[in-house]
């Protein structure tokens, strides 16, 4: 079935119910005067209930733009919050979806953006952003589904990253597992949304690159979550699997394939971002695996990045790399020196690097680390919205207190100041809060050792106080192992005081921990004799300990004998002590599958010169601890021990020990989920490495988050997201609606066989067609009025003001009418037109009417016209189904009903706006099939066009004569009279669609009959020398285009004359 486009040229009249686009508020909005626009739009919403939804939508846009322009974060937060609220209320208004199609989806989309912007400013609103972006319909217009899918994924990725901070201090494995599962579900959904965005046609190249990078970020974050799961919630059997999973995901997050298809220019343009991303990824892999191949590739990317926009990040990564190289590496000492450390260089632009420098100094110069922690705290004191930085700040504050206590635990003045500072410290992190509370109690005990019982208890119950005392004993032991020499004495004094409290009621536990304390006390003795004395005292204290503590106590006894032997220089006595340790270790190997005991058995064999037996033991330790997150200490020491072994010794000594059955990690003593072991509480070397490993874990978990493409074209003030954005790649989404634009989409249909193309100008500026032959112009400011001119040498031009009253492209179809030549006809046969003469009129007026619509002489219409000269013309309106007549003294048309009597039907009033002068002397009248009414205003030399209800749409014509040189220009008249309209009912066909052409008006005046467009453009005149000037008062027309006939009545000659087409311009013959 053929489709008919009834309107030849769509003028985009103001649609019913869309008056808001003409409001003063929108004009102010387009001018960027948002505060004034808000006031006007709010008033509009009150006055126009039916358009309240669209008003609230643009109120939301005002607030949104004010948020983008704000120079203070608090101000921006307030504006975005208001924007979010108004977008929400707008989207719930029913009028928005049917009066303003697409705006309901735009409101949902912008609600998502407002929430996203709030999240940039530290307000937890990413869940709202995800919900809103996900609700945008896939059938929404334009590119909205594309950008909504991307922003939903973008918001999810941000939400996963921010939510992952909750895993940093969580100790419950079940809670960790549930949270990780939820976040990985978010990542799976983000991957689907990114895939949806990539599947859209005609994606901008830079945007496509950003989407692809975020797809890789999904794998990166999957790895990050697995890594957090492998290091959170205490030790568990599945941690090694999580670690392997993390490594696999980080390997999948390979950014190189995204950049490979780029041309040379874009590779250079985006190269620094690629090098940064790959360096960051390889740093993660190196820190997790200690694999030298990842270190080598990390170095290659860091070398490529030097001096290319990422100076601070490069130096931070170099610092992490050097830190992970080991405590014994020569570069580690330089890492703690401000003048040489890459951390110190990075801190100039990346303030948190002070934190990492402080941790490097923690191992080399603890006092200097306090200075660096202070520098970090000073540089980041304004970053109260970043949860990660807040945690680092709290950890820095706590670590400062711990170092100060370590260094000056005997200085009462320092202890008073330290206690005062701690009492004012109020961390958010529960973990740091608990550790600080313990440190405060240790300080109080050191200050007032006689009040331990009061200080210890959180309640008045004896058992609860004893539980707290044991907890403090563990804490004091773990802290005492970190410090050496006299700095350990304050902790040992505290432990002695706590043991006095617990020894009677908790004797078993007290003996166990006292044995550890004696072990620690032995280490700091100045003479070998004293060292041995305390090691033997530790072993004696732990002898025959039963119950829960038995096995770990036996291991500590064996270690005490081992250490005592190392401090014995007399060979025979040393061997005797080793012989006391050996059976204890072998028993632990056989009975408890103790790998730790196997390591120290190897150490005994190596000391005795039995390297072959030692190698067998070392190899098993190396094998069992390889790639295990807790095995670094044992793995490294076993490698070191094996490296000095020679091919000597006897393997038969191993026959008593089932060494192949050892397991790792071993859990000889676990209390309330905490592993209690000598290494954890009393081994300084283990403690040093454990702290070092914990800092590496912290670098992986709490280092600067990975940079990603910033999604938008505009950045808000002090954006948290922009701080961590790539330098060169952006999503480039332009969500801001500043000036509301319209646009032109013009398709021209030429008659068949017409040579050449059309020439199109808009306000004098040419528009060229695209490859599809469409003339496009965008942007065009909303509510502007521009003159469109369409010309072809063989056709009549179309010259018309186009009022761009709605956002979006204004679709215009223009079918051109071929130019015609006319000749007068001598036809005297039946014409189908009847001249109606009025015998009683003195002016000789005649009205031409089609014979099919007779006007009887006894009708009211005939009698009214016959009785006087004030009635000037009439015509039948098929739209209104009545006759409409002009009256020289009325600014309205007279209505005559289409009944048998053509009876009076009242008046058809005219309505004139302020910009149109009311009619002064109505003369001719014609009505087209759409109900538009054309009335000639005789004394004003013009024609007024009215819509179907009598509202004046516009006028055309000025005083003057027309000549050939005026073709295509505004028409002129000298006292216009008759008007007739010729309409197309066949049209031009293109691609199965029928396009109707513009009506043509024929208007008589004293100089002849003029052919005019509906917009008053002069097309030519029908002139005849034998016609007396000014005698053509009544006109009628039939047909259209080549079949046009125009009828005119010459009152002087009392004759009907006919003009008909005789030829077409530019027709192929």
Buried (B, 14 or more C-beta within 10 A) or exposed (E): EEEEBEEBBBBBEEEEBBBBBEBEBBBBBBEEBBEBBBEBBBBBBEEBEEBBBBBBBBBBBBBBBBBBBBEEBEBBBBBBBBBBBBBBBBBEBEBBBEBBEBBBBBBBBBBBBBBBBBBBBBBBBBBBBBBBBBBBBEEBEEBBBBBBBBBBBBBBBBBBBBBBBBBBBBEEBEBBBEBBEEBBEBBEBBBEBBEBBBEBEEBEEBBBBBBBBBBBBBBBBBBBBBBBBBBBBBBBEEBBEBBBBBBEBBEEBBBEEBBEEBEEEBEEBBBBBBBBBBBBBBBBBBBBBBBEEBBEBBBBBBEBBEEBBBBBBBBBBBBBBBBBBEEEEEBBBBBBBBEEBBBBBBBEEBBBBBBBBBBBBBBBBBEBBBBBBBBBBEBBEEBEBBBBBBBBBBBBBBBBBBBBBBBBBEBEEBBEEBBEBBEEBEBEBEBBBBBBEBBBBBBBBBBEBEEBEEBBBEEEEEEEBBBBBBBBBBBBBBBBBBBEEEBBBBBBBBBEBBBBBBEEEBEBBBBBBBBBBBBBBBBBBEEEEBBBBBBBBBBEBBEEBEEBBBBBBBBBBBBBBBBBBBBBEEEEEBBEBBEBBBEBBBBBBBEBBBBBBBBBBBBBBBBBEBBBBBBBBBBBBBEBBEBBBBBBBBBBBBEEBBEEBEEEBEEEBBEEBEBEEBEBBBEBBBEEEBBBBBBBBBBBEBBBBBBBBEBBBBBBBBBBBBBBBBBBEBBBBBBBBEBBBBBBBBBBBEBBBBEBBBBBBBBBBBBEEBEEEBBBBBBEEEBEBEEEEBBBBEEBEBBBEBEBBBBBEBBBBBBBEBBBBBBBBBEBBBBBBBBBEBEBBEEEEEBEBBBBBBEEBEEBBBBBBBEEEEBEEEBBBBBBBBEBEEBBBBBBBEEBEBBBBBBBEBBBBBBBBBEEEBEEBEBBEBBBEEEBEEBEBBBBBBBBBEBBBBBBBBEBBBBBBBBBEBEBBBBBBEEBEBEEEBBBEBBBBBBBBBBBBBBBEEBBBBEEBBBBBBBBBBBBBBBBBBBBBBBBBBBBBBEBEEBEEBBBBBBBBBBBBBEBBBBBBBBEEEEBBBBBBEEBBBBEE
